[in-house]
């Protein structure tokens, strides 16, 4: 059956749509604006009708209200916290406060529209593990205000050097996947962290900050082993991503992250397209975090393509031939284009590129 075309009432254009001549003020306030404010300004300055501006702004308002919820799980020592800190700007995070048992077990961090849920590490005791699994199960079955699952993505962090993954397999096979049910393949991501220590620190090229051929082969075998064991037990096919979140020991140099861009690429892909802008203002902007990966794909370009889906979503209700124009469509390119091989540099460049057009 053909989809019925959605009808829209006539929109009365608010006064804010009326452009007035103003004296030029040379003040760059772009650094204080978030991605939604920048896009609103781009829409307002685009060469489309006021009616179409109203429609685009309506879509943008809906996107602005969307929250991304990601929950991190795994065994103690796997590196959940270091992964969260490497990916996101946790200095801006607000810690959620609650009195119910669930919030006492699972920590909540709010970065505007991005919500991070961090669970304690498993493996520190049978009783404690039961408490964590119960709280996790309740959280995975929680619904948002629209009746949809609250949690968009479960990121299971595994220590690449660990040989005893029984606790983690039990968590994935008997708690996470059954709770996610038919959505399991799209809402779970497995990260093999501490790739540099997978062979007890051997075969890691410190100068290039990457594994040599021997360690790469070992890690790829580990990926297939984990993938196969989960598929055999549950029928769900999930290919893990190996990476290194980086860390700093007292008196030692910082170990730079590896394959973090790849991990983030798969995170973005897993999140619904109308929620993806929630990441833009909340990434860790340390350039070293995004500089090194396996080069198997252009992950920055893949992220860019994923962000472009947001504009497809915004244009779904528009009449044929109406679009935001090159200026606005250039924004996602500025957000995640290839600049010096790093994602972080691009996010910094976003504000300057948009400001230049204002």
N, C-alpha and C positions, 0 to 999 in steps of 0.2 A: 504494500500500500504506500502510495506517495505521501511523504511527510507534508502535513498542512503548513503552509507558510504562516509564520507568526505575524500577527497584526499589531501595529503599534499606534497608539493614539497620538494626536498632534501634540507636540511638546512646546510649551511656552518658553521662549528663550529668556533666561534670567539676565539682569542688567550686566552681570559680570562678563557676558559674552560680547558686550559692546566695547569696541576698542576706542580708546581716547589717546590723543597725542599727549605724551608726557615728556618732561625734560629728562634727557639722558643722565643717568647717575652711574658713575663708574665704580660700582661696588659688586664684587663677586661673592654672592651668597650661596652659590651652588653647593658648597661643601656642607651646608646646613640642611640641605633638602634631601629627602629620601627618594627612592626610585619612583614611587607613586606620584609625588609632587612634581618631579621632573617630567614624567610622562603626561601629567595633566597640563603642564605648560606647553609641551610639544603639541598636544592635541589642540589646545586653544589657539596656537599660532599657525596651525596647518591650514591649507587652502581647501577646506571643505565647508559645506553649509552648516549653519548653526544647528539645524535639526540633526545632522549627522554627528556634530560635536557632542550634542546632548546624549546621543545613543552610545557613542564611544565612552563618554564620561560615566554613563550609567554602568557600562560593563566594567570600567576601571574601578568604580566604587564597589562592585560585587567582588572583584578580585582582591581589592584592598581589605575586605572583611574576612578573607580566607586565611586560616592558620594551617601551618604544616606541623605535624606532630611526629617526631622520630624518637624511638626508644632504643637505647643501647643496652645490650645484654651480653653476658659471657662469664667465664670463670675468673677468679681472682688472679691478678697479675697479667691478664691478657692485654691490657692497655686501653681500656674503654675511655678513661679520663684523658689520657694523652691524645687519643684519637679525636675526642670532642674538642679539646683545646687546639689541636692542630688545624681542624677544619673551620672552627667558628671563633668569632670575636667574643670570647666569654667574659671579657672585662666589662661588657655592657649588659651582661645577663642579670636578670633579677631572679632571686631564688624564691620558688613558690613556697607558700606556707599553708599547712593544713593540720587538722587535728585527728583525721580519721586514720586508721591503721595503714591504709594503702599509701598515703602520702608520707608516712613515717618510714616506710620501707623504700619507696621510689622517690628520688629527688627530682624536682621540676625546676627547669631553668627557662626563663622567658626572654627571648630576644625579639621584641616586637611581635611580628607574626610567626616567628619560628619558635616552636616549643621543643625543648630537649628534655627527655625523660631518661634518667640515669639510674640503673639498678645496681645494687651491691653485687660484688663478685660471688659466684657460686663456688662451692668446694671448701667452705670454712666450717662445715658442720651440717649434719643431717637435718636437725631442727631448723637451723637458719635457712637452709636451702628450701625447705618446705614453705617457710614464710615468704621467701622471695618469689617462688613459683606461683604461690596463691595470689600474691599481689600482682604479679605479671599477668596471670590469667584473667584477673578482674579488669586490669587496664586494657588488655587486648579485646575484651568483650564490651568495653565502654563505647557508647554512641555519642555523637555530637548533637547539636541542637537540631540538625536536619535529619537525624535518624541514621546517619552513615557512621561507619566505624571511625572512632576518634583517631586511632593510630594509623598514620599513612605508611610508615615503614618501620620494620624491625631490623636493626643492624646488629648482627651477632659478631662479636669480636673474638677471634681465636689467636692464641699464641702459636706462631708458626713453628717454634722450636719444641713444642710440647708433643710428647708421644701418647700421653694419657688424655684422650679426649672423650672418655666415657660420659663424664658429667655434661659436657657440651652437647654431645649427640643426644643424650636423654632429654635435655632442654629443648633442642630443635625438633626432634622426632615426636616427643610425647607431650609437649606443652605448646610451643609456638605454632607449628604447622597445623595441628588439630584446631587450635583457636582461630587461625586465619582461614582455615577450611579451603574453599575453592579459590580464594584470592592469594593463596600462599606464595605461588611463584612470583607474583607481581609485587608482594608487600614484604618480602624478606630478602635481605642481602647479607652475605657472609664475607667478612674481611679477615684475611690471614695477616695479622700484624707482626711486627718485629721480624720482618723478612731477613734483616741483616744477621740475626742470630739463629736462623733456621738450622744452620750446620755449625752451631757453637761458635759463631763469629768467623768461621773460615769462609774463604771464597767471596768475601765482600770487598769490592774495590773502593777504598776510602777516598781516593783522589777523584774518581768519577761518580762516587756516591751511587753505586749500582752493583748488582750481583754479577759475578762472572758467569761464564757458560755453564760451569759445573753447578753452581748454586741456582741459576735460572732453571736448569733441568730438574733439580731437586724440588724447587718450588712449584713448578708446573705439574710434577708428579703428585705433590701434596694436594694441589687444587683438584686434580682428577680423583684422588683417593677420597677426599672429603665429599666431593660431588657424588661419587659412586655409592658411598655408604649411606648417604641421605636418600638418594634415589631408590636404592634397594629396600630401605626400610619404610619409605613413605610414598614412593612413586612420584615425588616432586623433584624436578630437575633444577638445581640452583648451582651456578658456577661461581665459586668464590673468587675474590680479588685479593692478591697478595700485595702487601704494602708495608711501609715503615712510617709510623706516625712521628718519629723523631723523639728525642728525649735529651735531658741534660743532667748529668751527674755532677755532684759538687766537685769543683776543681777541674772539671773536664770540659772540652769543647762541645758545643751543641751538635748533635747528630742531625743532619738535615733530613726531612721527610723524603720518602720515595714512593712514587705511584699514588700520591694523594689526589692528583688531578683525575686519575682514572677512577679512584674510589668515588670522588665527588660526581663524576660523570654518571656513574650508575645510580647514585643517590638521586640526582636530578631526574633521570629517566623514570625512576620508580614513582616519583611524586606526580599527582594529577597536574595537568598543564595549567589549570587556572590557579594553582598555588605556588608555582615555581618562582615568582618574583620575591617571595618571602626570604629567599637566600641572599639576594643581591646586597643588601646593606649589612649583612651579618657574617660575612666570611672573614676569616683571619687574613689580614692583609700583609703578612710577612711574605715577601717575594720568594724566599728560599723554600717555603712550604710547597710551592707549586712548580718548581723548576725542573724536577727530575722525575721521569717516568720511563716506561719500557718502550715507548715510541711505536707500539704496535698499531695504534690508531692516533688520529689527531683528536685528542680528547677535548681540547679547547673548542674546536670546531663542532664537535658533537654536542657540547654543552650549548653552544650558540644555536644550533639547530633546535635543541629542546626548548630554548627560550623563545624561538620564533613561533613555536606552537601557541604561545600566549596570544600572539597577534592574530593567529587563525581563529582562536576562541573569540577574540574581541570583534572580529569581522563576520562571524557567523550570521548575525542578524542584519547585516548591512545590505543595501541594494547592490545589484550587480554593477561593477565598475567603480564602486566607492572604496577607497582605501585611505590609509593615513599619510600616504606620500613618502618620499624618500627620506625626509628629515626624521620622521618618527620611526620608520622602519630601520633607520640607522642606529637607533638607540640600543636594541639588543646586540647589534654587531659591536657597538662600542663597549657593551657590558662584558662580552666574552670573546673578543677578537684575539688574534695572536699578536701579543706585544712582548717582545723579548722572551718568548717562550713561556711566559708565566700568566696564570689567571689573575693573580693579585694585581699586577701592573695594569691590567685591563680595567679592573674595577676602580682603580684610582683614576685612570684616564677617562672613565665615564663622565665624571662631573665636568672635566675640562672640555670634552668634546661637545657636551650638551650646552655648556655655558657659552661656547663659541657661537652657537646658533641662536642664542636668545638675544 
